[in-house]
Amino acid sequence: MLPEPIQILRVAGSHREVGRGIGEAFADAIREAVAREVDPGSGGSLPAGRTLEDQLTTAARYRAATERVYPWLIEELDGCAEGAGVDPLTFFAVSIEEIWYEPATREPIGRCSDLVAGPAATTDGHLLVGHNNDLGPEAEEQIVAIVRESEQPGVTVIEVAKKHRITQTTLSRWGRKFSGLEPNQAAELQKTLKENTRLKKMVAERDLEIEILKEINAKKW
């Protein structure tokens, strides 16, 4: 399953001009994304117990911190909001994934992981940022269902990715792993993979025990 060709947009100028060009080119998609998050009539996803005003207040604090360190990024985002005809602060708020989650306790198991390595820890002095999506076993049946949907005649990867709010790259990666499976087979696949891992570990431990016994016997003679 190959992804649809990626549209290439060439823009030039200042950061604000570049952002404005992107906003104008993708105005419909940007307005749709903003409405999807903040407008209850469009299936908005405001966290329980929070209002849009609460979200914007939180976003304003993020924005102030970002502007101090990356003023060029704020210029580009503001230009993008201007080009798309949306409120700059609301647009910035929608781009901050973390503030749209329900408040949760700190549980390192079964949650997404972020890793940041600063200049003191990197050989070239760059800042490296990584993110890992830790999906539970129950999510795999949903993933297989999405992959199967993308394999139906007349359906494009772009349409399915947009519908489920994932990237085409992610959908293609899922396709390579789960293509041909039915949703109810995902759990069985994971059980098989876990069993294989367990057996490999047992074989490795047995081989290690044999090597230790050989050394002990050699020392006796």
Backbone torsions as a table, in degrees:
resi	resn	phi	psi	omega
1	MET	NA	110.4	-178.1
2	LEU	-94.0	141.4	177.9
3	PRO	-69.4	155.9	175.8
4	GLU	-65.9	151.8	177.8
5	PRO	-56.5	137.6	-179.8
6	ILE	-83.3	130.3	178.9
7	GLN	-70.1	132.1	-179.8
8	ILE	-104.8	126.4	178.3
9	LEU	-118.2	124.9	178.8
10	ARG	-105.7	122.6	179.1
11	VAL	-131.1	157.0	-179.1
12	ALA	-149.1	163.2	178.7
13	GLY	122.1	-159.5	178.1
14	SER	-70.8	171.4	179.1
15	HIS	-59.2	-40.7	179.9
16	ARG	-67.0	-39.0	179.4
17	GLU	-67.6	-38.3	176.9
18	VAL	-63.2	-46.0	178.9
19	GLY	-61.4	-41.8	-179.8
20	ARG	-62.6	-39.9	178.9
21	GLY	-63.5	-40.2	177.8
22	ILE	-66.5	-43.1	-179.8
23	GLY	-61.9	-40.9	179.6
24	GLU	-67.8	-38.7	-177.1
25	ALA	-70.4	-32.2	-175.7
26	PHE	-121.4	34.2	-175.3
27	ALA	-57.3	-45.0	-177.3
28	ASP	-61.8	-46.3	-179.0
29	ALA	-65.2	-38.2	-179.6
30	ILE	-68.0	-45.1	179.3
31	ARG	-62.9	-38.3	178.6
32	GLU	-64.4	-42.9	-179.7
33	ALA	-64.8	-42.1	179.3
34	VAL	-64.2	-46.4	-179.5
35	ALA	-62.9	-37.1	-178.2
36	ARG	-61.5	-33.5	-178.2
37	GLU	-84.5	-36.8	-168.4
38	VAL	-111.1	-13.0	-175.8
39	ASP	-104.6	110.7	-179.8
40	PRO	-55.1	-32.6	179.9
41	GLY	-67.7	-18.8	178.8
42	SER	-106.5	20.8	-179.5
43	GLY	79.0	33.3	-178.2
44	GLY	-53.8	153.8	-173.6
45	SER	-122.2	44.3	176.0
46	LEU	-62.4	132.4	178.7
47	PRO	-59.6	148.2	-179.1
48	ALA	-57.1	134.8	177.4
49	GLY	84.9	-0.1	179.5
50	ARG	-116.9	148.4	175.0
51	THR	-104.3	169.0	176.5
52	LEU	-61.6	-35.8	178.2
53	GLU	-62.4	-39.7	176.9
54	ASP	-60.8	-44.1	-179.1
55	GLN	-63.1	-41.8	-179.0
56	LEU	-69.7	-33.9	176.6
57	THR	-64.6	-44.0	177.2
58	THR	-64.0	-43.9	-179.6
59	ALA	-62.0	-35.5	-179.7
60	ALA	-61.9	-35.6	177.7
61	ARG	-68.3	-42.6	176.3
62	TYR	-61.0	-42.3	-177.0
63	ARG	-63.4	-43.3	-179.5
64	ALA	-61.6	-42.2	179.2
65	ALA	-66.7	-40.0	179.4
66	THR	-65.8	-40.4	-177.2
67	GLU	-65.1	-31.4	179.4
68	ARG	-67.3	-35.4	-175.0
69	VAL	-98.4	-38.8	-176.7
70	TYR	-127.8	67.4	-178.6
71	PRO	-60.0	-31.3	180.0
72	TRP	-65.3	-33.2	179.7
73	LEU	-67.4	-41.5	177.8
74	ILE	-63.9	-39.5	177.4
75	GLU	-59.6	-43.3	-178.2
76	GLU	-69.0	-42.2	179.1
77	LEU	-65.1	-41.1	178.4
78	ASP	-63.9	-39.5	177.2
79	GLY	-64.2	-38.8	178.7
80	CYS	-64.5	-43.6	178.4
81	ALA	-62.5	-41.1	178.9
82	GLU	-62.4	-44.9	-179.4
83	GLY	-64.7	-32.5	-179.3
84	ALA	-88.6	-11.6	180.0
85	GLY	75.7	36.3	177.1
86	VAL	-121.1	162.7	-179.7
87	ASP	-67.2	128.9	-176.5
88	PRO	-58.8	-43.1	-178.4
89	LEU	-68.7	-40.0	178.5
90	THR	-64.3	-41.4	178.0
91	PHE	-61.6	-42.6	178.3
92	PHE	-64.5	-42.0	-179.3
93	ALA	-59.8	-42.9	-178.0
94	VAL	-64.2	-26.8	-178.1
95	SER	-80.9	-8.8	-179.6
96	ILE	-96.2	96.6	-173.5
97	GLU	-58.8	-40.4	-170.7
98	GLU	-62.7	-30.9	-174.4
99	ILE	-80.7	-2.0	179.8
100	TRP	-98.7	0.6	177.9
101	TYR	-84.2	154.5	170.4
102	GLU	-69.6	140.1	176.7
103	PRO	-55.2	135.2	-178.0
104	ALA	-138.0	156.0	177.0
105	THR	-74.3	161.9	-179.6
106	ARG	-76.1	109.7	178.4
107	GLU	-133.8	102.6	-175.8
108	PRO	-68.7	-19.8	-177.7
109	ILE	-90.4	131.8	175.6
110	GLY	79.0	15.5	179.8
111	ARG	-123.8	165.6	179.2
112	CYS	-68.2	154.0	-177.4
113	SER	-122.7	138.4	175.4
114	ASP	-118.2	141.0	178.7
115	LEU	-132.9	128.9	178.4
116	VAL	-128.2	128.6	176.7
117	ALA	-119.1	120.0	-177.9
118	GLY	-86.3	176.0	-176.8
119	PRO	-53.1	-33.6	-178.5
120	ALA	-67.6	-19.4	-176.4
121	ALA	-109.4	2.2	-179.1
122	THR	-117.4	145.4	-174.3
123	THR	-69.3	-28.6	-177.2
124	ASP	-102.5	5.1	178.3
125	GLY	77.9	9.1	180.0
126	HIS	-86.4	164.3	174.6
127	LEU	-97.8	121.2	-179.0
128	LEU	-109.0	130.5	-178.9
129	VAL	-125.5	130.5	179.2
130	GLY	-131.1	151.1	179.2
131	HIS	-139.7	135.9	-179.7
132	ASN	-125.0	128.6	177.1
133	ASN	-89.3	111.6	179.4
134	ASP	-91.7	96.5	-178.4
135	LEU	-92.4	137.2	177.3
136	GLY	-75.4	162.6	-179.7
137	PRO	-55.9	-32.5	-178.0
138	GLU	-67.0	-20.4	-179.1
139	ALA	-76.0	-19.8	-173.3
140	GLU	-69.9	-33.4	176.2
141	GLU	-64.2	-37.3	177.5
142	GLN	-66.7	-39.5	179.3
143	ILE	-63.0	-45.1	179.5
144	VAL	-61.5	-39.7	179.0
145	ALA	-62.5	-39.0	178.6
146	ILE	-67.0	-41.9	177.8
147	VAL	-61.2	-45.1	178.7
148	ARG	-61.0	-37.9	178.5
149	GLU	-62.1	-40.6	-178.1
150	SER	-71.1	-16.4	-178.7
151	GLU	-91.8	-2.3	-179.4
152	GLN	-71.9	146.2	-180.0
153	PRO	-59.4	137.7	176.9
154	GLY	81.7	0.9	-179.6
155	VAL	-106.1	136.6	179.9
156	THR	-103.7	156.3	177.8
157	VAL	-60.9	-39.4	-179.5
158	ILE	-59.6	-44.9	-178.4
159	GLU	-62.4	-46.3	-177.6
160	VAL	-68.6	-42.1	179.0
161	ALA	-61.4	-43.1	179.7
162	LYS	-65.5	-41.4	-178.9
163	LYS	-61.0	-41.1	-175.6
164	HIS	-98.9	6.1	173.9
165	ARG	59.3	47.3	174.6
166	ILE	-128.7	166.6	179.0
167	THR	-83.7	158.0	176.6
168	GLN	-62.7	-34.7	179.1
169	THR	-62.7	-44.0	178.7
170	THR	-62.4	-44.7	-179.7
171	LEU	-63.3	-39.8	178.6
172	SER	-65.7	-38.5	178.4
173	ARG	-65.5	-42.8	175.7
174	TRP	-60.5	-39.2	-178.7
175	GLY	-62.0	-40.1	179.6
176	ARG	-64.5	-30.1	-177.0
177	LYS	-88.3	-38.3	-170.2
178	PHE	-115.8	2.4	-177.5
179	SER	-57.5	135.1	178.4
180	GLY	91.9	-11.3	179.4
181	LEU	-87.8	155.6	168.9
182	GLU	-95.7	153.3	-178.2
183	PRO	-50.4	-39.5	-176.8
184	ASN	-75.9	-5.0	178.3
185	GLN	-92.3	-11.0	-177.1
186	ALA	-62.7	-45.6	-178.8
187	ALA	-63.5	-38.9	179.4
188	GLU	-65.1	-37.3	177.5
189	LEU	-62.0	-44.7	-179.6
190	GLN	-65.8	-36.8	177.1
191	LYS	-62.8	-40.6	178.9
192	THR	-64.8	-43.5	179.7
193	LEU	-64.0	-40.5	178.6
194	LYS	-65.7	-39.7	179.1
195	GLU	-65.4	-39.6	176.7
196	ASN	-61.8	-42.2	178.4
197	THR	-62.2	-43.0	-179.7
198	ARG	-63.0	-42.7	-179.4
199	LEU	-66.4	-39.7	177.8
200	LYS	-62.3	-38.5	178.6
201	LYS	-65.8	-41.3	179.2
202	MET	-62.5	-42.5	179.2
203	VAL	-63.9	-41.4	179.6
204	ALA	-64.1	-41.6	179.7
205	GLU	-66.3	-39.3	178.6
206	ARG	-64.3	-43.4	178.5
207	ASP	-61.2	-38.5	179.0
208	LEU	-65.6	-41.5	178.8
209	GLU	-62.3	-39.8	179.6
210	ILE	-63.3	-43.2	179.9
211	GLU	-63.1	-40.0	179.3
212	ILE	-64.5	-43.7	178.9
213	LEU	-62.5	-38.2	177.9
214	LYS	-61.3	-42.6	-179.5
215	GLU	-66.0	-40.5	179.8
216	ILE	-63.9	-45.6	179.9
217	ASN	-63.9	-36.3	179.2
218	ALA	-64.9	-36.9	-179.2
219	LYS	-71.4	-26.2	-179.7
220	LYS	-68.1	-27.5	-176.9
221	TRP	-100.1	NA	NA
